[in-house]
Amino acid sequence: MNLNDAQFLRDVGDRIRDHRQARKWTQADLAQRCRLHRTYIGSVERGERNVSLLNLRRIAKVLRVALTALFPADS
């Protein structure tokens, strides 16, 4: 993975975290609603994991945002 890819994953994770925190949810709250493990959500938010499209769609649906809202503007 190159530096641009790593930065993209961190940016997506930051957007997920921002939407989650706006709802005053913990990572565990989001994970439970998405039926994913809380450590998975944490690693996605830190940009450590290349999240699958299906899980990203699931996260966006639970957060009630468009899937595109999770991507950085310059992606």
Distance bins in CASP14 RR format, pairs under 12 A and 6 or more apart:
PFRMAT RR
TARGET T0000
AUTHOR 0000-0000-0000
RMODE 2
METHOD distances of the structure
MODEL  1
1 7 0 0 0 0 0 1 0 0 0 0 0
1 8 0 0 0 0 1 0 0 0 0 0 0
1 9 0 0 0 0 1 0 0 0 0 0 0
1 10 0 0 0 0 0 1 0 0 0 0 0
1 47 0 0 0 0 0 1 0 0 0 0 0
1 48 0 0 0 0 0 1 0 0 0 0 0
1 49 0 0 0 0 0 1 0 0 0 0 0
1 50 1 0 0 1 0 0 0 0 0 0 0
2 8 0 0 0 0 1 0 0 0 0 0 0
2 9 0 0 0 0 0 1 0 0 0 0 0
3 9 0 0 0 0 0 1 0 0 0 0 0
3 10 0 0 0 0 0 1 0 0 0 0 0
4 10 0 0 0 0 0 1 0 0 0 0 0
4 11 0 0 0 0 0 1 0 0 0 0 0
4 72 0 0 0 0 0 1 0 0 0 0 0
4 74 0 0 0 0 0 1 0 0 0 0 0
4 75 0 0 0 0 0 1 0 0 0 0 0
5 11 0 0 0 0 0 1 0 0 0 0 0
5 12 0 0 0 0 0 1 0 0 0 0 0
5 47 0 0 0 0 0 1 0 0 0 0 0
5 50 0 0 0 0 1 0 0 0 0 0 0
5 75 0 0 0 0 0 1 0 0 0 0 0
6 12 0 0 0 0 0 1 0 0 0 0 0
6 13 0 0 0 0 0 1 0 0 0 0 0
6 46 0 0 0 0 0 1 0 0 0 0 0
6 47 1 0 0 1 0 0 0 0 0 0 0
6 48 0 0 0 0 1 0 0 0 0 0 0
6 49 0 0 0 0 0 1 0 0 0 0 0
6 50 0 0 0 0 1 0 0 0 0 0 0
7 13 0 0 0 0 0 1 0 0 0 0 0
7 14 0 0 0 0 0 1 0 0 0 0 0
7 47 0 0 0 0 1 0 0 0 0 0 0
7 72 0 0 0 0 1 0 0 0 0 0 0
7 74 0 0 0 0 0 1 0 0 0 0 0
7 75 0 0 0 0 0 1 0 0 0 0 0
8 14 0 0 0 0 0 1 0 0 0 0 0
8 15 0 0 0 0 0 1 0 0 0 0 0
8 47 0 0 0 0 1 0 0 0 0 0 0
8 50 0 0 0 0 1 0 0 0 0 0 0
8 51 0 0 0 0 0 1 0 0 0 0 0
8 70 0 0 0 0 0 1 0 0 0 0 0
8 71 0 0 0 0 1 0 0 0 0 0 0
8 72 1 0 0 1 0 0 0 0 0 0 0
8 73 0 0 0 0 0 1 0 0 0 0 0
8 74 0 0 0 0 1 0 0 0 0 0 0
8 75 1 0 0 1 0 0 0 0 0 0 0
9 15 0 0 0 0 0 1 0 0 0 0 0
9 16 0 0 0 0 0 1 0 0 0 0 0
9 43 0 0 0 0 1 0 0 0 0 0 0
9 44 0 0 0 0 1 0 0 0 0 0 0
9 45 0 0 0 0 0 1 0 0 0 0 0
9 46 0 0 0 0 1 0 0 0 0 0 0
9 47 1 0 1 0 0 0 0 0 0 0 0
9 48 1 0 0 1 0 0 0 0 0 0 0
9 49 1 0 0 1 0 0 0 0 0 0 0
9 50 1 0 0 1 0 0 0 0 0 0 0
9 51 1 0 0 1 0 0 0 0 0 0 0
9 56 0 0 0 0 0 1 0 0 0 0 0
9 70 0 0 0 0 0 1 0 0 0 0 0
9 71 0 0 0 0 0 1 0 0 0 0 0
9 72 0 0 0 0 0 1 0 0 0 0 0
9 75 0 0 0 0 0 1 0 0 0 0 0
10 16 0 0 0 0 0 1 0 0 0 0 0
10 17 0 0 0 0 0 1 0 0 0 0 0
10 43 0 0 0 0 0 1 0 0 0 0 0
10 44 0 0 0 0 0 1 0 0 0 0 0
10 45 0 0 0 0 1 0 0 0 0 0 0
10 46 1 0 0 1 0 0 0 0 0 0 0
10 47 1 0 1 0 0 0 0 0 0 0 0
10 48 0 0 0 0 1 0 0 0 0 0 0
10 49 0 0 0 0 0 1 0 0 0 0 0
10 50 0 0 0 0 0 1 0 0 0 0 0
10 51 0 0 0 0 0 1 0 0 0 0 0
10 72 0 0 0 0 1 0 0 0 0 0 0
11 17 0 0 0 0 0 1 0 0 0 0 0
11 18 0 0 0 0 0 1 0 0 0 0 0
11 44 0 0 0 0 0 1 0 0 0 0 0
11 45 0 0 0 0 0 1 0 0 0 0 0
11 46 0 0 0 0 0 1 0 0 0 0 0
11 47 0 0 0 0 1 0 0 0 0 0 0
11 70 0 0 0 0 1 0 0 0 0 0 0
11 71 1 0 0 1 0 0 0 0 0 0 0
11 72 1 0 1 0 0 0 0 0 0 0 0
11 73 0 0 0 0 1 0 0 0 0 0 0
11 74 0 0 0 0 1 0 0 0 0 0 0
11 75 1 0 0 1 0 0 0 0 0 0 0
12 18 0 0 0 0 0 1 0 0 0 0 0
12 19 0 0 0 0 0 1 0 0 0 0 0
12 44 1 0 0 1 0 0 0 0 0 0 0
12 45 0 0 0 0 1 0 0 0 0 0 0
12 46 0 0 0 0 0 1 0 0 0 0 0
12 47 1 0 0 1 0 0 0 0 0 0 0
12 48 0 0 0 0 0 1 0 0 0 0 0
12 49 0 0 0 0 0 1 0 0 0 0 0
12 50 0 0 0 0 1 0 0 0 0 0 0
12 51 1 0 0 1 0 0 0 0 0 0 0
12 53 0 0 0 0 0 1 0 0 0 0 0
12 55 0 0 0 0 0 1 0 0 0 0 0
12 56 1 0 0 1 0 0 0 0 0 0 0
12 59 0 0 0 0 1 0 0 0 0 0 0
12 60 0 0 0 0 0 1 0 0 0 0 0
12 67 0 0 0 0 0 1 0 0 0 0 0
12 68 0 0 0 0 0 1 0 0 0 0 0
12 69 0 0 0 0 0 1 0 0 0 0 0
12 70 1 0 1 0 0 0 0 0 0 0 0
12 71 1 0 0 1 0 0 0 0 0 0 0
12 72 1 0 0 1 0 0 0 0 0 0 0
12 75 0 0 0 0 1 0 0 0 0 0 0
13 19 0 0 0 0 1 0 0 0 0 0 0
13 20 0 0 0 0 1 0 0 0 0 0 0
13 21 0 0 0 0 0 1 0 0 0 0 0
13 27 0 0 0 0 0 1 0 0 0 0 0
13 30 0 0 0 0 0 1 0 0 0 0 0
13 41 0 0 0 0 1 0 0 0 0 0 0
13 42 0 0 0 0 1 0 0 0 0 0 0
13 43 0 0 0 0 1 0 0 0 0 0 0
13 44 1 0 1 0 0 0 0 0 0 0 0
13 45 1 0 1 0 0 0 0 0 0 0 0
13 46 1 0 0 1 0 0 0 0 0 0 0
13 47 1 0 1 0 0 0 0 0 0 0 0
13 48 0 0 0 0 1 0 0 0 0 0 0
13 49 0 0 0 0 1 0 0 0 0 0 0
13 50 0 0 0 0 0 1 0 0 0 0 0
13 51 0 0 0 0 1 0 0 0 0 0 0
13 56 0 0 0 0 1 0 0 0 0 0 0
13 59 0 0 0 0 1 0 0 0 0 0 0
13 63 0 0 0 0 0 1 0 0 0 0 0
13 70 1 0 0 1 0 0 0 0 0 0 0
13 71 0 0 0 0 0 1 0 0 0 0 0
13 72 0 0 0 0 1 0 0 0 0 0 0
14 20 0 0 0 0 0 1 0 0 0 0 0
14 21 0 0 0 0 0 1 0 0 0 0 0
14 42 0 0 0 0 0 1 0 0 0 0 0
14 44 0 0 0 0 0 1 0 0 0 0 0
14 45 1 0 0 1 0 0 0 0 0 0 0
14 46 0 0 0 0 1 0 0 0 0 0 0
14 47 0 0 0 0 1 0 0 0 0 0 0
14 70 0 0 0 0 1 0 0 0 0 0 0
14 71 0 0 0 0 0 1 0 0 0 0 0
14 72 0 0 0 0 1 0 0 0 0 0 0
15 21 0 0 0 0 0 1 0 0 0 0 0
15 22 0 0 0 0 0 1 0 0 0 0 0
15 44 0 0 0 0 0 1 0 0 0 0 0
15 45 0 0 0 0 1 0 0 0 0 0 0
15 47 0 0 0 0 0 1 0 0 0 0 0
15 51 0 0 0 0 0 1 0 0 0 0 0
15 56 0 0 0 0 0 1 0 0 0 0 0
15 59 0 0 0 0 0 1 0 0 0 0 0
15 60 0 0 0 0 1 0 0 0 0 0 0
15 63 0 0 0 0 1 0 0 0 0 0 0
15 65 0 0 0 0 1 0 0 0 0 0 0
15 66 0 0 0 0 0 1 0 0 0 0 0
15 67 0 0 0 0 0 1 0 0 0 0 0
15 68 0 0 0 0 0 1 0 0 0 0 0
15 69 1 0 0 1 0 0 0 0 0 0 0
15 70 1 0 1 0 0 0 0 0 0 0 0
15 71 1 0 0 1 0 0 0 0 0 0 0
15 72 1 0 0 1 0 0 0 0 0 0 0
15 73 0 0 0 0 0 1 0 0 0 0 0
15 75 0 0 0 0 0 1 0 0 0 0 0
16 22 0 0 0 0 0 1 0 0 0 0 0
16 23 0 0 0 0 0 1 0 0 0 0 0
16 25 0 0 0 0 0 1 0 0 0 0 0
16 27 0 0 0 0 1 0 0 0 0 0 0
16 30 0 0 0 0 1 0 0 0 0 0 0
16 31 0 0 0 0 0 1 0 0 0 0 0
16 34 0 0 0 0 0 1 0 0 0 0 0
16 36 0 0 0 0 0 1 0 0 0 0 0
16 40 0 0 0 0 0 1 0 0 0 0 0
16 41 1 0 0 1 0 0 0 0 0 0 0
16 42 0 0 0 0 1 0 0 0 0 0 0
16 43 0 0 0 0 0 1 0 0 0 0 0
16 44 1 0 0 1 0 0 0 0 0 0 0
16 45 1 0 1 0 0 0 0 0 0 0 0
16 46 0 0 0 0 0 1 0 0 0 0 0
16 47 0 0 0 0 1 0 0 0 0 0 0
16 49 0 0 0 0 0 1 0 0 0 0 0
16 51 0 0 0 0 1 0 0 0 0 0 0
16 55 0 0 0 0 0 1 0 0 0 0 0
16 56 0 0 0 0 1 0 0 0 0 0 0
16 58 0 0 0 0 0 1 0 0 0 0 0
16 59 1 0 0 1 0 0 0 0 0 0 0
16 60 0 0 0 0 1 0 0 0 0 0 0
16 62 0 0 0 0 0 1 0 0 0 0 0
16 63 1 0 0 1 0 0 0 0 0 0 0
16 65 0 0 0 0 1 0 0 0 0 0 0
16 67 0 0 0 0 0 1 0 0 0 0 0
16 69 0 0 0 0 1 0 0 0 0 0 0
16 70 1 0 0 1 0 0 0 0 0 0 0
16 71 0 0 0 0 0 1 0 0 0 0 0
16 72 0 0 0 0 0 1 0 0 0 0 0
17 23 0 0 0 0 0 1 0 0 0 0 0
17 25 0 0 0 0 0 1 0 0 0 0 0
17 26 0 0 0 0 0 1 0 0 0 0 0
17 27 0 0 0 0 1 0 0 0 0 0 0
17 30 0 0 0 0 1 0 0 0 0 0 0
17 41 0 0 0 0 1 0 0 0 0 0 0
17 42 0 0 0 0 1 0 0 0 0 0 0
17 43 0 0 0 0 0 1 0 0 0 0 0
17 44 0 0 0 0 1 0 0 0 0 0 0
17 45 1 0 1 0 0 0 0 0 0 0 0
17 46 0 0 0 0 1 0 0 0 0 0 0
17 47 0 0 0 0 0 1 0 0 0 0 0
17 59 0 0 0 0 0 1 0 0 0 0 0
17 63 0 0 0 0 0 1 0 0 0 0 0
17 70 0 0 0 0 0 1 0 0 0 0 0
18 25 0 0 0 0 0 1 0 0 0 0 0
18 45 0 0 0 0 1 0 0 0 0 0 0
18 63 0 0 0 0 1 0 0 0 0 0 0
18 65 0 0 0 0 0 1 0 0 0 0 0
18 69 0 0 0 0 1 0 0 0 0 0 0
18 70 0 0 0 0 1 0 0 0 0 0 0
18 72 0 0 0 0 0 1 0 0 0 0 0
19 25 0 0 0 0 1 0 0 0 0 0 0
19 30 0 0 0 0 1 0 0 0 0 0 0
19 41 0 0 0 0 0 1 0 0 0 0 0
19 45 0 0 0 0 0 1 0 0 0 0 0
19 59 0 0 0 0 1 0 0 0 0 0 0
19 60 0 0 0 0 1 0 0 0 0 0 0
19 61 0 0 0 0 0 1 0 0 0 0 0
19 62 0 0 0 0 1 0 0 0 0 0 0
19 63 1 0 1 0 0 0 0 0 0 0 0
19 64 0 0 0 0 1 0 0 0 0 0 0
19 65 1 0 1 0 0 0 0 0 0 0 0
19 66 0 0 0 0 0 1 0 0 0 0 0
19 67 0 0 0 0 0 1 0 0 0 0 0
19 69 1 0 0 1 0 0 0 0 0 0 0
19 70 1 0 0 1 0 0 0 0 0 0 0
20 26 0 0 0 0 1 0 0 0 0 0 0
20 27 1 0 0 1 0 0 0 0 0 0 0
20 28 0 0 0 0 0 1 0 0 0 0 0
20 29 1 0 0 1 0 0 0 0 0 0 0
20 30 1 0 1 0 0 0 0 0 0 0 0
20 31 0 0 0 0 1 0 0 0 0 0 0
20 32 0 0 0 0 0 1 0 0 0 0 0
20 33 0 0 0 0 1 0 0 0 0 0 0
20 34 0 0 0 0 0 1 0 0 0 0 0
20 38 0 0 0 0 0 1 0 0 0 0 0
20 41 0 0 0 0 1 0 0 0 0 0 0
20 42 0 0 0 0 1 0 0 0 0 0 0
20 44 0 0 0 0 0 1 0 0 0 0 0
20 45 1 0 0 1 0 0 0 0 0 0 0
20 59 0 0 0 0 1 0 0 0 0 0 0
20 60 0 0 0 0 0 1 0 0 0 0 0
20 62 0 0 0 0 1 0 0 0 0 0 0
20 63 1 0 0 1 0 0 0 0 0 0 0
20 64 0 0 0 0 0 1 0 0 0 0 0
20 65 0 0 0 0 0 1 0 0 0 0 0
20 70 0 0 0 0 0 1 0 0 0 0 0
21 27 0 0 0 0 1 0 0 0 0 0 0
21 29 0 0 0 0 0 1 0 0 0 0 0
21 30 0 0 0 0 1 0 0 0 0 0 0
21 45 0 0 0 0 1 0 0 0 0 0 0
21 63 0 0 0 0 0 1 0 0 0 0 0
22 30 0 0 0 0 0 1 0 0 0 0 0
22 63 0 0 0 0 1 0 0 0 0 0 0
22 64 0 0 0 0 0 1 0 0 0 0 0
22 65 0 0 0 0 1 0 0 0 0 0 0
22 69 0 0 0 0 0 1 0 0 0 0 0
23 29 0 0 0 0 1 0 0 0 0 0 0
23 30 0 0 0 0 1 0 0 0 0 0 0
23 33 0 0 0 0 1 0 0 0 0 0 0
23 62 0 0 0 0 1 0 0 0 0 0 0
23 63 1 0 0 1 0 0 0 0 0 0 0
23 64 0 0 0 0 1 0 0 0 0 0 0
23 65 0 0 0 0 0 1 0 0 0 0 0
24 30 0 0 0 0 0 1 0 0 0 0 0
25 31 0 0 0 0 1 0 0 0 0 0 0
25 32 0 0 0 0 1 0 0 0 0 0 0
25 33 1 0 0 1 0 0 0 0 0 0 0
25 34 0 0 0 0 0 1 0 0 0 0 0
25 38 0 0 0 0 0 1 0 0 0 0 0
25 41 0 0 0 0 1 0 0 0 0 0 0
25 45 0 0 0 0 0 1 0 0 0 0 0
25 59 0 0 0 0 0 1 0 0 0 0 0
25 62 0 0 0 0 1 0 0 0 0 0 0
25 63 0 0 0 0 1 0 0 0 0 0 0
25 64 0 0 0 0 0 1 0 0 0 0 0
26 32 0 0 0 0 1 0 0 0 0 0 0
26 33 0 0 0 0 0 1 0 0 0 0 0
26 38 0 0 0 0 1 0 0 0 0 0 0
26 41 0 0 0 0 1 0 0 0 0 0 0
26 42 0 0 0 0 0 1 0 0 0 0 0
26 45 0 0 0 0 0 1 0 0 0 0 0
27 33 0 0 0 0 0 1 0 0 0 0 0
27 34 0 0 0 0 0 1 0 0 0 0 0
27 36 0 0 0 0 1 0 0 0 0 0 0
27 37 0 0 0 0 1 0 0 0 0 0 0
27 38 1 0 1 0 0 0 0 0 0 0 0
27 39 0 0 0 0 1 0 0 0 0 0 0
27 40 0 0 0 0 1 0 0 0 0 0 0
27 41 1 0 1 0 0 0 0 0 0 0 0
27 42 1 0 1 0 0 0 0 0 0 0 0
27 43 0 0 0 0 1 0 0 0 0 0 0
27 44 0 0 0 0 1 0 0 0 0 0 0
27 45 1 0 0 1 0 0 0 0 0 0 0
27 46 0 0 0 0 0 1 0 0 0 0 0
27 59 0 0 0 0 0 1 0 0 0 0 0
28 34 0 0 0 0 0 1 0 0 0 0 0
28 36 0 0 0 0 0 1 0 0 0 0 0
28 37 0 0 0 0 1 0 0 0 0 0 0
28 38 1 0 1 0 0 0 0 0 0 0 0
28 39 0 0 0 0 1 0 0 0 0 0 0
28 40 0 0 0 0 0 1 0 0 0 0 0
28 41 0 0 0 0 1 0 0 0 0 0 0
28 42 0 0 0 0 1 0 0 0 0 0 0
29 36 0 0 0 0 0 1 0 0 0 0 0
29 38 0 0 0 0 1 0 0 0 0 0 0
29 41 0 0 0 0 1 0 0 0 0 0 0
29 62 0 0 0 0 1 0 0 0 0 0 0
29 63 0 0 0 0 0 1 0 0 0 0 0
30 36 0 0 0 0 1 0 0 0 0 0 0
30 37 0 0 0 0 0 1 0 0 0 0 0
30 38 0 0 0 0 1 0 0 0 0 0 0
30 40 0 0 0 0 0 1 0 0 0 0 0
30 41 1 0 1 0 0 0 0 0 0 0 0
30 42 0 0 0 0 1 0 0 0 0 0 0
30 44 0 0 0 0 1 0 0 0 0 0 0
30 45 0 0 0 0 1 0 0 0 0 0 0
30 55 0 0 0 0 0 1 0 0 0 0 0
30 58 0 0 0 0 0 1 0 0 0 0 0
30 59 1 0 0 1 0 0 0 0 0 0 0
30 60 0 0 0 0 0 1 0 0 0 0 0
30 61 0 0 0 0 0 1 0 0 0 0 0
30 62 1 0 0 1 0 0 0 0 0 0 0
30 63 1 0 0 1 0 0 0 0 0 0 0
30 64 0 0 0 0 0 1 0 0 0 0 0
31 37 1 0 1 0 0 0 0 0 0 0 0
31 38 1 0 1 0 0 0 0 0 0 0 0
31 39 0 0 0 0 1 0 0 0 0 0 0
31 40 1 0 0 1 0 0 0 0 0 0 0
31 41 1 0 1 0 0 0 0 0 0 0 0
31 42 0 0 0 0 1 0 0 0 0 0 0
31 43 0 0 0 0 0 1 0 0 0 0 0
31 44 0 0 0 0 1 0 0 0 0 0 0
31 45 0 0 0 0 0 1 0 0 0 0 0
31 55 0 0 0 0 0 1 0 0 0 0 0
31 58 0 0 0 0 0 1 0 0 0 0 0
31 59 0 0 0 0 1 0 0 0 0 0 0
31 62 0 0 0 0 1 0 0 0 0 0 0
32 38 1 0 0 1 0 0 0 0 0 0 0
32 40 0 0 0 0 0 1 0 0 0 0 0
32 41 0 0 0 0 1 0 0 0 0 0 0
32 62 0 0 0 0 1 0 0 0 0 0 0
33 41 0 0 0 0 0 1 0 0 0 0 0
33 58 0 0 0 0 1 0 0 0 0 0 0
33 59 0 0 0 0 1 0 0 0 0 0 0
33 60 0 0 0 0 0 1 0 0 0 0 0
33 61 0 0 0 0 1 0 0 0 0 0 0
33 62 1 0 1 0 0 0 0 0 0 0 0
33 63 0 0 0 0 1 0 0 0 0 0 0
33 64 0 0 0 0 0 1 0 0 0 0 0
34 40 0 0 0 0 1 0 0 0 0 0 0
34 41 1 0 0 1 0 0 0 0 0 0 0
34 42 0 0 0 0 0 1 0 0 0 0 0
34 44 0 0 0 0 0 1 0 0 0 0 0
34 51 0 0 0 0 0 1 0 0 0 0 0
34 54 0 0 0 0 0 1 0 0 0 0 0
34 55 1 0 0 1 0 0 0 0 0 0 0
34 56 0 0 0 0 0 1 0 0 0 0 0
34 57 0 0 0 0 0 1 0 0 0 0 0
34 58 1 0 1 0 0 0 0 0 0 0 0
34 59 1 0 1 0 0 0 0 0 0 0 0
34 60 0 0 0 0 1 0 0 0 0 0 0
34 61 0 0 0 0 1 0 0 0 0 0 0
34 62 1 0 1 0 0 0 0 0 0 0 0
34 63 0 0 0 0 1 0 0 0 0 0 0
35 41 0 0 0 0 0 1 0 0 0 0 0
35 54 0 0 0 0 0 1 0 0 0 0 0
35 55 0 0 0 0 1 0 0 0 0 0 0
35 58 1 0 0 1 0 0 0 0 0 0 0
35 59 0 0 0 0 0 1 0 0 0 0 0
35 61 0 0 0 0 0 1 0 0 0 0 0
35 62 0 0 0 0 1 0 0 0 0 0 0
36 42 0 0 0 0 1 0 0 0 0 0 0
36 43 0 0 0 0 0 1 0 0 0 0 0
36 44 0 0 0 0 1 0 0 0 0 0 0
36 45 0 0 0 0 0 1 0 0 0 0 0
36 49 0 0 0 0 0 1 0 0 0 0 0
36 51 0 0 0 0 1 0 0 0 0 0 0
36 52 0 0 0 0 0 1 0 0 0 0 0
36 54 0 0 0 0 0 1 0 0 0 0 0
36 55 1 0 0 1 0 0 0 0 0 0 0
36 56 0 0 0 0 0 1 0 0 0 0 0
36 58 1 0 0 1 0 0 0 0 0 0 0
36 59 1 0 0 1 0 0 0 0 0 0 0
36 62 0 0 0 0 1 0 0 0 0 0 0
37 43 0 0 0 0 1 0 0 0 0 0 0
37 44 0 0 0 0 0 1 0 0 0 0 0
37 49 0 0 0 0 0 1 0 0 0 0 0
37 55 0 0 0 0 0 1 0 0 0 0 0
38 44 0 0 0 0 0 1 0 0 0 0 0
38 45 0 0 0 0 0 1 0 0 0 0 0
39 45 0 0 0 0 0 1 0 0 0 0 0
39 46 0 0 0 0 0 1 0 0 0 0 0
39 48 0 0 0 0 0 1 0 0 0 0 0
39 49 0 0 0 0 1 0 0 0 0 0 0
40 46 0 0 0 0 0 1 0 0 0 0 0
40 47 0 0 0 0 0 1 0 0 0 0 0
40 48 0 0 0 0 0 1 0 0 0 0 0
40 49 1 0 0 1 0 0 0 0 0 0 0
40 50 0 0 0 0 0 1 0 0 0 0 0
40 51 0 0 0 0 1 0 0 0 0 0 0
40 52 0 0 0 0 0 1 0 0 0 0 0
40 55 1 0 0 1 0 0 0 0 0 0 0
40 56 0 0 0 0 0 1 0 0 0 0 0
40 58 0 0 0 0 0 1 0 0 0 0 0
40 59 0 0 0 0 0 1 0 0 0 0 0
41 47 0 0 0 0 0 1 0 0 0 0 0
41 48 0 0 0 0 0 1 0 0 0 0 0
41 49 0 0 0 0 1 0 0 0 0 0 0
41 51 0 0 0 0 1 0 0 0 0 0 0
41 55 0 0 0 0 1 0 0 0 0 0 0
41 56 0 0 0 0 0 1 0 0 0 0 0
41 58 0 0 0 0 0 1 0 0 0 0 0
41 59 1 0 0 1 0 0 0 0 0 0 0
41 62 0 0 0 0 0 1 0 0 0 0 0
41 63 0 0 0 0 0 1 0 0 0 0 0
42 48 1 0 0 1 0 0 0 0 0 0 0
42 49 0 0 0 0 1 0 0 0 0 0 0
42 51 0 0 0 0 0 1 0 0 0 0 0
42 59 0 0 0 0 0 1 0 0 0 0 0
43 49 1 0 1 0 0 0 0 0 0 0 0
43 50 0 0 0 0 0 1 0 0 0 0 0
43 51 0 0 0 0 1 0 0 0 0 0 0
43 55 0 0 0 0 0 1 0 0 0 0 0
44 50 0 0 0 0 1 0 0 0 0 0 0
44 51 1 0 1 0 0 0 0 0 0 0 0
44 52 0 0 0 0 0 1 0 0 0 0 0
44 55 1 0 0 1 0 0 0 0 0 0 0
44 56 0 0 0 0 1 0 0 0 0 0 0
44 58 0 0 0 0 0 1 0 0 0 0 0
44 59 1 0 0 1 0 0 0 0 0 0 0
44 70 0 0 0 0 0 1 0 0 0 0 0
45 51 0 0 0 0 1 0 0 0 0 0 0
45 59 0 0 0 0 0 1 0 0 0 0 0
45 70 0 0 0 0 0 1 0 0 0 0 0
49 55 0 0 0 0 1 0 0 0 0 0 0
49 56 0 0 0 0 0 1 0 0 0 0 0
49 59 0 0 0 0 0 1 0 0 0 0 0
50 56 0 0 0 0 0 1 0 0 0 0 0
51 57 0 0 0 0 1 0 0 0 0 0 0
51 58 0 0 0 0 1 0 0 0 0 0 0
51 59 1 0 0 1 0 0 0 0 0 0 0
51 60 0 0 0 0 0 1 0 0 0 0 0
51 67 0 0 0 0 0 1 0 0 0 0 0
51 70 0 0 0 0 1 0 0 0 0 0 0
51 71 0 0 0 0 0 1 0 0 0 0 0
52 58 0 0 0 0 1 0 0 0 0 0 0
52 59 0 0 0 0 0 1 0 0 0 0 0
53 59 0 0 0 0 0 1 0 0 0 0 0
53 60 0 0 0 0 0 1 0 0 0 0 0
53 67 0 0 0 0 1 0 0 0 0 0 0
53 70 0 0 0 0 0 1 0 0 0 0 0
53 71 0 0 0 0 0 1 0 0 0 0 0
54 60 0 0 0 0 0 1 0 0 0 0 0
54 61 0 0 0 0 0 1 0 0 0 0 0
54 67 0 0 0 0 0 1 0 0 0 0 0
55 61 0 0 0 0 0 1 0 0 0 0 0
55 62 0 0 0 0 0 1 0 0 0 0 0
55 67 0 0 0 0 0 1 0 0 0 0 0
55 70 0 0 0 0 0 1 0 0 0 0 0
56 62 0 0 0 0 0 1 0 0 0 0 0
56 63 0 0 0 0 0 1 0 0 0 0 0
56 65 0 0 0 0 0 1 0 0 0 0 0
56 66 0 0 0 0 0 1 0 0 0 0 0
56 67 1 0 0 1 0 0 0 0 0 0 0
56 68 0 0 0 0 0 1 0 0 0 0 0
56 69 0 0 0 0 0 1 0 0 0 0 0
56 70 1 0 0 1 0 0 0 0 0 0 0
56 71 0 0 0 0 1 0 0 0 0 0 0
57 63 0 0 0 0 0 1 0 0 0 0 0
57 65 0 0 0 0 0 1 0 0 0 0 0
57 66 0 0 0 0 0 1 0 0 0 0 0
57 67 1 0 1 0 0 0 0 0 0 0 0
57 68 0 0 0 0 0 1 0 0 0 0 0
57 70 0 0 0 0 1 0 0 0 0 0 0
58 67 0 0 0 0 0 1 0 0 0 0 0
58 70 0 0 0 0 0 1 0 0 0 0 0
59 65 0 0 0 0 1 0 0 0 0 0 0
59 66 0 0 0 0 0 1 0 0 0 0 0
59 67 0 0 0 0 1 0 0 0 0 0 0
59 69 0 0 0 0 0 1 0 0 0 0 0
59 70 1 0 0 1 0 0 0 0 0 0 0
60 66 1 0 0 1 0 0 0 0 0 0 0
60 67 1 0 1 0 0 0 0 0 0 0 0
60 68 0 0 0 0 1 0 0 0 0 0 0
60 69 1 0 0 1 0 0 0 0 0 0 0
60 70 1 0 1 0 0 0 0 0 0 0 0
60 71 0 0 0 0 0 1 0 0 0 0 0
61 67 0 0 0 0 1 0 0 0 0 0 0
61 69 0 0 0 0 0 1 0 0 0 0 0
61 70 0 0 0 0 0 1 0 0 0 0 0
62 70 0 0 0 0 0 1 0 0 0 0 0
63 69 0 0 0 0 1 0 0 0 0 0 0
63 70 0 0 0 0 1 0 0 0 0 0 0
64 70 0 0 0 0 0 1 0 0 0 0 0
65 71 0 0 0 0 0 1 0 0 0 0 0
67 75 0 0 0 0 0 1 0 0 0 0 0
68 75 0 0 0 0 1 0 0 0 0 0 0
69 75 0 0 0 0 0 1 0 0 0 0 0
END
